[in-house]
Amino acid sequence: MTKIAMKTPLVEMDGDEMTRILWKLIREKLILPYVDLKTEYYDLGLVHRNETDDQVTIDAAEATKKYGVAVKCATITPNDARMKEYNLKRMYKSPNGTIRAILDGTVFRAPILVKGIEPYVSNWKKPITLARHAYGDVYRDVEFRVPGPGTAKLVFTGEDGTTSEKTIYEFKGPGVIEGMHNRDDSIESFARSCFEYALSVKEDLWFSSKDTISKIYDARFRDVFQNLYDTEYKAKMDAVGTTYFYTLIDDAVARVIRSEGGFVWALKNYDGDVMSDMMATAFGSLAMMTSILVSPKGYYEYEAAHGTVQRHYYKYLKGEKTSTNPVATIFAWTGALRKRGELDGYADLVTFADKLEKATLCTIESGKMTGDLKAITKLPDAEKLDTEEFIDAIGENLAVQMAE
């Protein structure tokens, strides 16, 4: 069989631990037999990031600007334990945070729905897409350990040399300080991406923050969203029968739980991080969630929303079988291949991505699945497969799909 052609390479960002193992299996068993795969490869495994002083992460993000579409494996964000385990030179930032800052994009995450895996919230009938701001807040913070009594201040010095300052706190003893920032242009890009995405899927857009407490920082987000809605997007949303509204994040959580789904929920960076994990679990599994970074400049990065599955990796290193769910990583690949096909006008590549996703879902619906899904499925007589068995079962279904 002639392999499906590609015109422009994908930026391929390899990752860490068990997801790195999944990455290789998916590539070799599900993609390479059918696609003449072209990628520009970057190893974002923690070992190589340490060897390059994290320059490889920056290079991968810049390559995404060049080629327009990237696919990324899950990666480790180091903590103290990882510093010792990998003998790191320094505590590297989140690679996702670095990439998002360079691309200035918005992360859209949505559950992968499949028959037999029911949401824990019984009234959720439709997917809920989370739009996460991808710049600033705690991911670009500056922290300081206060050694003892003293005065902490916020000081801003303008280009003309004038200064403004506010007292943060009069410390009577040791403590900690954290400084965060954001930019108007990034907030506007975030808001605009959210409105455009909501229009493209013809769904309502919600935005929530805590402007009652954060009367300047969070209120700036609120005002930018409202201004864009009033001046540019209200008429467009009215035309397709959708709307936008703002509410406090605690009220939004209550509304989300009571809803049927079927909307886009925009959130600040950390809020989006937490709520997307909650949403993925509530819909079934952290491994059943798509994650797409969309830049207003036309760059796309597809990734799995979950971590590197450390516990399974240690079992794998001991030669033990694991039952690790690869669905989110498969859908990262299919999303990137589909977008590449759409941008380059290669319909066969788009069709392949559709068929691989269908084969994946059909495998689960036939009762063959990994352990995390078997534990929650409503299907009778479900069969738990190990990691490679599950990927092979998808491969068998894919072969049938491709022969049609």
Disulfide bonds with the S-S distance in Angstrom:
none
